[in-house]
Amino acid sequence: MTARPCRLCGARLRETFIDLGMSPLANSYLKREHLSAIEPFYPLHARVCEGCYLVQLDDVATPATIFQDYAYFSSFSDTWLKHAADYTEQMVTRFSLDLSSMVVEVASNDGYLLQYFRSHGDSRSGD
């Protein structure tokens, strides 16, 4: 296989970060009528770019394939929401975050963590 270009900087991807083999899509549960069909598997071969250090998969499924019948949204989990609120408090304290701080949520599913940082900032705006 020829080395693919990095999605960020364009350098050739040659270094393996981790190769986990083939895997079905996460949270894509088969319906009873599809149990005898062949389930699609995708390679989980992550490479690290030697130029910018971005870790990325060689092959990716399209968003339409991944999210056509996606079963998990973090906002539906009470335990996740409590964790997100508690985590926000811990990070605000640990890193002395204030209204001028920038917080970025990576691999955010439905982006529910950031609401707690936003509401934390709103509650402190009167200080």
Beta strands, then each sheet from edge to edge (+ up, - down):
strand 1: 15-23
strand 2: 42-48
strand 3: 55-57
sheet 1: 1+ 2- 3+
end
